[in-house]
Amino acid sequence: MKNRRQRKRKNVIHSEKLSESMEKVRSDFAMDAETDAGGMVGIQSARGPFSLKNFGTELRNSMSNLRPGRAENRRSVFYTTNNNSTSEEWEMVDPPPKDFPEQKHHLDTHRHSFGSAFSFDFVRNRQRPQRPLFRDMRGPAKVGRGMERRGSESPTGECNGSKPLDMQLRLQNQQDELNQMQQEQIKLREELASQKELVRLLQQTLRSSQCERPTVCRAAADPSATSDQSPSPVVTQEDVAQLEALLQERDGQIQALCGHMERLSLEKESLQQELKGLKAKVGEINDQLGMLVETIQAKDQVIVKLSQENSEQSGNLIDTASPPPKQELNILKDSLQGYKSQNKFLNKEILELTVLRRNAEIREKALETKCTALEAKLCQVESKYLVLLQEVRTPVCSSEQNPAREVISRLLEDALQAESPDQNEHQIFKPNTVSEYDVYGFKTVPEEEEEEERLVAKVRALELKSLSMTDQEVSVGVKWENFLASTMNRDLVRSPELKTLIRCGVPHEHRSNVWRWCVTFHVKKFRDHLAPDYYETLLNVAQDRPNPASKQIELDLLRTLPNNKHYASPSAGGIHTLRNVLVAFSWRNPDIGYCQGLNRLAAIALLYLDQEDAFWTLVAIVEVFMPRDYYTKTLLGSQVDQRVFKDLMSEKLPRLHAHFEHHKVDFSLITFNWFLVVFVDSVVSDILFKIWDAFLFEGPKIIFRFALALFKYKEEEFLKLQDSTTIFKYLRYFTRTILDSRRLMNIAFVEMNPFPMRQIQNRRSFHLEKVRLELTELEAIRQTFLKERETSLDRRSFASDDEEDN
């Protein structure tokens, strides 16, 4: 009996809780007047804490917005009746700007918040501005007429004759106001009819939801029915906790998608701004072209006029049979020749401007295509976002059959999927996907790595792509276009302006020409004394006679840049050209022949230059930039530079240098390779080629600048590490985590100043003598050891078995 009583009490308490929850739901859906403290549904409630209480209201508001047949500038009014039989008016906070100007700022501040996909936002109508009635509008008119009468009844009496005309104007104005009010009345009636239909649909939805809830309460309040029917599920705290955790996870996913949508919209706005700038530039070019055409026409008219005068003068001279003055004739000939040359120059400028205009039109079309592709991608993201919203609306506790998990897993698969060659031909369908290789041919997402590392690589590639689309990168490209256009296809000249531009980085489309000019400038003193076919001669010699370095070159070809598609296989296009460059250099410089590291330098040069220019790039690096014995067997110059770099570290970064000394970390084991191959395979490709831009223009000082800048960039992270093993592990990969090239270049060229080359040369001379003395001592020790070993071998005597027997 006691158990039965306890069960009855529990059922009564459970039914009371269900009835209380049903009353709360009814109050939420009926929009009771007592919720004035909250006063929000639609988007405003979505901006608060996310709950199932107002989720149905948000979905119904969004579905009512998507229903066809609604005007854009409509207003929706809802009426709810409470127990006191009083009506309260609700309206949407998205009216036309002409009716509600004071609420425009409120909407703009919440445009990018959660719930921006729902276009209905309701507040109470207590602050709704009332429309002026016809009698209110007539009042100011009457006052105006009174003022006009008082003005017309001035003592001068000058306006008595214009009273009929004033009356006619007033009647016409009143007639116009009446027509406007009638049109507005018709619009209001149409809006009222549409809103009544919307209220009727929402009330039907409310009734159906209220009819479904009592059945749950009756089933919970009737415990006797459990014996005849199947047992109903009991909601426990664990299920509630699982649902809350699932909803929190969905909230995070929705926020991530919202952020992605905002980034896409920002990218679209930036592309539109760039398109506007290009259109303005095309307009300016057209204006300049028109001015030049007018100038040419004027010059042609002058030439025709001068020709006519010349013919008339020659006719007059023939008639009078008098010889023409030679001085005037020479002047006219000189003027004619000058006009002809000026005409040719103007025609050349017109052709160049026409080419520039065509290029601008091509870029404009490409930007329009990309903008369309971004809009398509945005629509896809919105559709996936709506699918997730639908899944969050009806969550499933079972993790195995959860559709939202399947959607998320598909999204992750799409994110990790690299762009195929077929998709490269149709980039409009996937504008933001990261291709398998970047513009330089390096692999972006390694296939042999684990899924987590592939995801990190994909994130790094996306961050690099987003950094390349910033306003700074776009402005650098515009500066290069203007600079090259000002040169008018003439050869570049070393200047402070060119130095500043190269330090900002050379755009991909102009890098080949700039590198070729830099290499030609540095090796001009060699090439002037050699035959034009010097490179082909070296290749012919290599074919006729074997070279001792050929075997080592063949072994290192496939190990040069294995993550680059141009050198990944023996059949790749870069392998043959790389072999030719290395063999030709080994015949030019037999003292060095071949050293491991030269293959990577030549491979980077071949990405932008042809065989011969890459060969001269190798000559410039080894024989012009670097000191002697830098790539010889002893690597004397490389050892000297490591000691110079340690001195610069103690001077420029004293805290970090002391930290390394305290933990006895020899960072030269890592930096030695930086100097030998100029950061190849040490930094990301985008930063690597910007370093090479400045290196080919300024020389080896750039290596010291960027080596110090890399340590300065991560100085605080190094100082946090207090273990020598951890520090050395971080040294091996920290350069791959640096992605912001703008910040790195600012550190290298601004924060590291002053940085005179004379100081580096003096330190090289000082350390060179010390290293040579050390090598001499080592050589003496080696010779002593060899002599001792030879004498010990001579003293040792071996007796045969026959001699021992005798």
Secondary structure, DSSP 8 states (H G I E B T S, - for coil): -HHHHHHHHHHHHHHHHHHHHHHHHHHHHHT-GGGGGT--EEHHHHHS---STTHHHHHHHHHHHHSSS--TT---EEEEE-TT--EEEEEES---TTT-GGGHHHHHHTTTSTTTT---EEEEGGG------HHHHHHHHHHHHHHHHHHHT-TT--SGGGHHHHHHHHHHHHHHHHHHHHHHHHHHHHHHHHHHHHHHHHHHHHHHHHHHHHHHHHHHH-GGGGTTS-------HHHHHHHHHHHHHHHHHHHHHHHHHHHHHHHHHHHHHHHHHHHHHHHHHHHHHHHHHHHHHHHHHHHHHHHHHHHHHHHHHHHHT----HHHHHHHHHHHHHHHHHHHHHHHHHHHHHHHHHHHHHHHHHHHHHHHHHHHHHHHHHHHHHHHHHHHHS--S-STT-HHHHHHHHHHHHHH--B-HHHHHTTTT-TT--BSB-TTSBBSS-SSS-HHHHHHHHHHHHHHHHHHTSHHHHHHHHHHHHHHHHHTT------HHHHHHHHH---TTTHHHHHHHHHHHHSHHHHTTS-TTHHHHHHHHHHHS--TTHHHHHHHSTTS-TTBTTSSSTTSHHHHHHHHHHHHHHHH-TTT---TTHHHHHHHHHTTS-HHHHHHHHHIIIIIIS-TTSSSSS-HHHHHHHHHHHHHHHHH-HHHHHHHHHTT--THHHHHHHHHHTTTTTS-HHHHHHHHHHHHHH-THHHHHHHHHHHHHTHHHHHH---HHHHHHHHHHGGGG---HHHHHHIIIIIT----HHHHHHHHHHHHHHHHHHHHHHHHHHHHHHHHHHHHHHH-----HHHHH-
